[in-house]
């Protein structure tokens, strides 16, 4: 194949999906990678899933990293789930401020941090925004039961929107680690 044919094939394949998962794990691999800590100061158990990486457009310039977290209080309060998302991109700040599930249901979103990662010139820098997105057990279970990804559309003050997808295998492995923990 010629270089042109390979390049064209790569562009066509990249266009088939809006999200390309650079690192993906099986449910078993995710379950094994979940770290569990018992917190003495805030009585309960903290679960942290592995950090995985994907891109919203197939390029190295629009990446996101994600991990699920859960906190199970020592009391009878329900388990709280959160998706931590680090978005990296070029140019101007986007200021992500909201997220909604595939069906349009809004989910609580909190910006946590913004960083300049690297500048290539005075006007071109790699930027990072970190978001915390609260999820319910029902939202995670709905995706797990359907064996479907959890898709979230993130919206920014700048008008940009990005689709974040968490694969079903990640959700299943993380949820299995939480509900099967015997601490």
N, C-alpha and C positions, 0 to 999 in steps of 0.2 A: 504494500500500500504506500501511496505517496504521503508526504507530510501534510499536504493539503487535505487529503481524504481523511486522515486520522484526526486532524483538527476539526474538520466539519462534523465527523462522527461524534467527537467529544462535545461539541456545541449542541448538537441535536439531542444527545442523551442527557446533557445537563438541563436542557429545556423541558424534558419530560416530567420533572419534578421540581417544585419550587424550593424544596428543602433537600439538601444532600447531607446525609449523616456520615461524617468522617470517621467517627468512632461509634460503633454500636456493639452491644453485648447481648448475649442470650439472657433469658430470665434467670437461669441458674448462676451465670456469671455476675449479674447485678446483685442477686441475693447474697452471694458470697462476699461481695465487695462492700456491702452496707456496714458502716461502722456504728457501734452501739456504745453509748456512754451513759452511765448513771450519774445524775447531777445531784450533789449533796446540798448545794445552796438553794436550788429551785427543785424541790423533790420531784423526781420523775426520770424518765428515760428519753434520751436524745438519739434519734436515728439519722444518719447522714448517708445518702446514696453517693455512688461514684460520680465524678465529673465527666460528662461526655461532651463532645464537640460536634457541631453541624454548621452548615452555611445556608443562608436564606436564598442565595442565588447561584451557587456553584463556584463562587470566586473566593479567593483568600482575603478579600477586603470586607466581606460582610459575614463575619463569623459570630456564632453564639455558643456559649458553654452553659450547660445546665446541670442541676442536681436537685433531687428531691430531698426534703428534710421533714422529719416528723418529731413531735414532742408528745409523749404520753405522760400526763401528770400522775403523781402517786395517788391523788384523789380519784374519785369516780368521774372526773371531767372527761369529755371526749378528746380523742387524739387530734392534734392540730397538724395539718399538712401545709408545707410551703414549697414552692418551686423557686429556686434561686437561678436567675438568668443573667449572664454577663454577655452583653452585646458589644462587638467591636466593629468599627466602620471608619471611613475616611471623611474628610471635609468638615462641615459645621456640626455643632451639637444638635441632636434631634430632640432631646428632652422627652423621653418616653414617659407617659403618665397614666395610661390605662390599658387594660387587657380584657378581652372577651373570648369566651369559648366559641367553638365552631357555630353553634346555634344562635349566637348573639348575646348570650348571658354574660353580663359583666362580672368580673371577679376583682376582689380587692387587690390593688397594686400599690406598692410603696417603692419609690426610688431610694436606693441605699447609698450609691456612690457614683462619682463620675471622675474619670482619669484621662489625662493625655498620656498615651503609651509611648509614642515616638513621632517625631516630626521629620519629614523628608525635605521640607522647604518651609518658608515662612507662612505659606498658605495651605499646606497639605500635611495633616497629622493623622495618625491613627488614634481614634478616641474609643473610650470604653464607658458604658453605662451599666450599672448593676441594679437589678430589680428584684424585689421579693413579691411573689404572687401567692396569695392565700388560696388554698384549694380545700374543698370538703372531701370527706371520705366517699360521699355519694358520687362526686364528679370523677374521682379516680376509679371507683368500682364500675361506673357506667362504661368507661373506656376498657377496663379489664374484661368485663363480661362480654363486651362486643368484640374483644380481641382487636381493638382499634387504637390508633394513636390518639393522644390528647393534643389537639391543635388549638393554639391560642393566637389570636391576632392582637398584636401590640400596636398602640397608637401613640403618636408623639405630637407635641405642640407644633413642631415644624411641618406637620402634614404627612410625614413619613409613616408608613405602616410596615410591619414585619410579621411574618408568620413563624411561630415557634412550634415545633412538633416534638413531642416526647413519645418514642415508640412504645407500643403495647408491651414488648418484652421488658423494657425498663420498668414500666408501671407494675407489671405482674411480679417481677423479681423484688422490687422495693416493697410492695404491699405484702408479699409473702414473708419477707424478713420481719416486718413490723408485727403482723398478726400472729406469727408463729414463735415470737420471742417469748422465752420462759425465763424471766429474770427474777 
